Amino acid sequence: MTSIFIFLVIGWVGLIIIALSRYNLRLKRETVRLAKEIEIQNSKLNYQKKQSLDSANYFFSAVVTIMEMMGEINSALKSEERDLPDKIMQIIFEKARDLLKPEKCILFKIDARGNTCSRLYSFGYGDKELKNLNFSLDPNNSFLGWSAATGRFFSIDDAAQDPLLSHLVSGDPLRCYYSQPLKVDNEVKAVLCTGQLSQNIEKDTVIRAFSILSNIASVALSNALLTQELRQLSVRDSLTGLYNHSYFHKWLDIPLDAQGKKEGVLSIAMVDLDNFKTVNDVCGHQAGDIILKGISELLNNLQTDNYICARYGGEEFVLGFIGKGVNQILPIIDHVRKEIAQRSFAGQDKPISITISAGLVEARFSENKKTITKRELIGAADSALYRAKAQGKNRVEVAQLKEE
């Protein structure tokens, strides 16, 4: 009896030990699982902290970049840039690179009326790659074409979610990830296309960054176009489209201020329409305007370079030539004189013929020669013009500057 009792006790103890062993094993496994779960949660927490820190750093960097962009845009609007809209787009392109840090990006200027585009600036593309790219505005061919046609932001994620747009990814010669149109008054003026971004930015942040660029570009380009238009009005003659009297004097200051620094030659031609008052009195001012426009076009399209044509006042024009002496420009002016004498201009009742007279003068600069003033140069050309008038009109006379 005693042995049976001992045997049962030993059995129960064994079962208890086995049960405890299994419990300890389960406990150990659960402890390991909990430890791994804690490790995973810690990793997630650290990742979220890093993401938050990265987002905060990116936000700070973005604010600095945007402030820099606004400052550069304001400076450009106050400058004397000849093509202000292109300068504004260059600033936006460069700051987009700083803001988004794409592996590559490219900015296209869009002519919606002509349905054409041209590459303004690019980064990350090789010369051979750009040479072989087909810059098409077909909305079914590329991100570029789709954004230009619709005026909407486009991303590679949009293509993945929309079966009707998925073909744009495989067929896109630019291999873009994002494209953002830049608009003025709902008309697309440019499209910014970028590749994959080199830093880990959340999708919402990327979309917000592109939206900010688009809004800034819209206002900046609108201001640039308006500023350029106002500048053109201030330096252009409203009837002929030529530069005006005051702009020519500013232009003339540049070569004259360079005297004594290097050798060079500058020539100017004063051109006046013969008997133009009679044309206005007999045929009317509308006919006179037609003649002024026609002769302006001829003078402005001379087959030479480095020259300027301006309406000096009334029926008088002035042309400036840098790097050319009288011997070079005399045949050009005389050819135009003969062409005008043979041409007829439309009048109310009958065609109108007219002639021109011109006076030329040149100034040669060197360290050994006296400084030539604007008054002397224009005065000499005027004297030659009046001499041409006095000797029968429809002719060209050359003046000589007095040298000391």
SULRA-V673733 format. One record per backbone hydrogen bond with DSSP energy under -1.0 kcal/mol. NH is the residue of the N-H (numbers start at 1). CO is the residue of the C=O. E is the energy in kcal/mol with one decimal. If there is no record, write none. Layout:
NH,CO,E
NH,CO,E
This chain:
5,1,-2.1
6,2,-2.4
7,3,-2.4
8,4,-2.4
9,5,-2.6
10,6,-2.7
11,7,-2.2
12,8,-3.0
13,9,-2.9
14,10,-2.5
15,11,-2.6
16,12,-2.7
17,13,-2.8
18,14,-2.8
19,15,-2.8
20,16,-3.0
21,17,-2.6
22,18,-2.6
23,19,-2.6
24,20,-3.2
25,21,-2.3
26,22,-2.7
27,23,-3.1
28,24,-2.7
29,25,-2.8
30,26,-2.9
31,27,-2.6
32,28,-2.6
33,29,-2.7
34,30,-3.1
35,31,-2.5
36,32,-2.5
37,33,-2.8
38,34,-2.9
39,35,-2.3
40,36,-2.8
41,37,-2.9
42,38,-2.8
43,39,-2.5
44,40,-2.9
45,41,-2.9
46,42,-3.2
47,43,-2.8
48,44,-3.0
49,45,-2.7
50,46,-2.8
51,47,-3.2
52,48,-3.0
53,49,-2.8
54,50,-3.5
55,51,-3.0
56,52,-2.5
57,53,-2.8
58,54,-3.0
59,55,-2.9
60,56,-2.4
61,57,-2.7
62,58,-3.1
63,59,-2.4
64,60,-2.1
65,61,-2.5
66,62,-2.8
67,63,-2.4
68,64,-2.4
69,65,-2.6
70,66,-2.4
71,67,-2.2
72,68,-2.5
73,69,-2.4
74,70,-2.3
75,71,-2.1
76,72,-2.2
77,73,-2.3
78,74,-1.1
87,83,-1.7
88,84,-2.4
89,85,-2.2
90,86,-1.9
91,87,-2.0
92,88,-2.3
93,89,-2.5
94,90,-2.5
95,91,-2.4
96,92,-2.1
97,93,-1.7
98,94,-1.5
99,95,-2.5
100,96,-2.8
101,97,-1.9
103,196,-2.6
105,123,-2.5
106,193,-2.8
107,121,-3.0
108,191,-2.4
109,118,-3.1
110,189,-2.7
111,116,-3.1
115,111,-1.1
116,111,-1.8
118,109,-2.0
120,107,-2.7
121,107,-1.2
123,105,-2.8
130,126,-2.5
131,127,-2.2
132,128,-1.6
136,134,-1.6
141,138,-2.0
146,142,-2.2
147,143,-2.7
148,144,-2.4
149,145,-2.1
150,146,-2.4
151,147,-2.5
154,179,-2.4
156,177,-2.1
159,155,-1.5
160,156,-1.6
161,157,-1.5
162,158,-1.3
165,162,-1.9
168,165,-1.8
169,166,-1.2
171,167,-1.9
177,194,-3.2
178,194,-1.8
179,154,-2.4
180,192,-2.9
182,190,-3.4
184,187,-2.4
187,184,-1.6
189,182,-2.9
190,182,-1.5
191,108,-1.9
192,180,-2.8
193,106,-2.9
194,178,-2.4
195,104,-3.2
198,101,-2.7
201,199,-1.2
206,202,-2.3
207,203,-2.6
208,204,-2.2
209,205,-2.5
210,206,-2.5
211,207,-2.2
212,208,-2.3
213,209,-2.3
214,210,-2.5
215,211,-2.5
216,212,-2.5
217,213,-2.6
218,214,-2.3
219,215,-1.9
220,216,-2.8
221,217,-3.1
222,218,-1.8
223,219,-2.3
224,220,-2.4
225,221,-2.7
226,222,-2.1
227,223,-2.9
228,224,-2.7
229,225,-2.1
230,226,-2.4
231,227,-2.3
232,228,-2.4
233,229,-2.0
234,230,-1.4
235,231,-1.2
236,232,-1.7
237,242,-3.9
241,237,-2.1
243,309,-1.3
244,235,-2.3
248,244,-2.0
249,245,-1.6
250,246,-1.6
251,247,-2.7
252,248,-2.6
253,249,-1.2
256,252,-1.6
257,253,-2.4
259,256,-1.2
261,258,-1.7
264,365,-1.5
266,363,-2.5
267,321,-2.6
268,361,-2.3
269,319,-2.5
270,359,-2.7
271,317,-3.1
272,357,-2.7
273,315,-1.4
274,355,-2.7
279,275,-1.3
280,276,-2.1
281,277,-2.5
282,278,-2.8
283,279,-2.7
284,280,-1.1
288,284,-1.6
289,285,-2.5
290,286,-1.8
291,287,-2.0
292,288,-2.5
293,289,-2.4
294,290,-2.2
295,291,-2.6
296,292,-2.1
297,293,-2.0
298,294,-1.7
299,295,-2.6
300,296,-2.2
304,302,-2.3
308,320,-2.0
310,318,-2.5
311,243,-2.6
312,316,-1.6
313,316,-1.6
316,313,-2.5
317,271,-3.4
318,310,-2.5
319,269,-2.5
320,308,-2.3
321,267,-3.2
322,306,-2.5
323,265,-3.0
328,325,-1.1
329,325,-1.7
330,326,-2.8
333,329,-2.6
334,330,-2.5
335,331,-1.8
336,332,-1.9
337,333,-2.4
338,334,-2.2
339,335,-2.1
340,336,-2.7
341,337,-2.0
342,338,-1.3
345,352,-3.3
352,345,-3.6
357,272,-2.5
358,395,-2.1
359,270,-2.4
360,397,-2.7
361,268,-1.8
363,266,-3.3
365,264,-3.4
377,373,-2.1
378,374,-2.6
379,375,-2.3
380,376,-2.2
381,377,-1.9
382,378,-2.5
383,379,-2.3
384,380,-2.0
385,381,-2.0
386,382,-2.7
387,383,-1.9
388,384,-1.9
389,385,-2.0
390,386,-2.5
391,387,-1.5
392,389,-1.4
393,388,-2.2
397,358,-2.5
399,360,-3.3
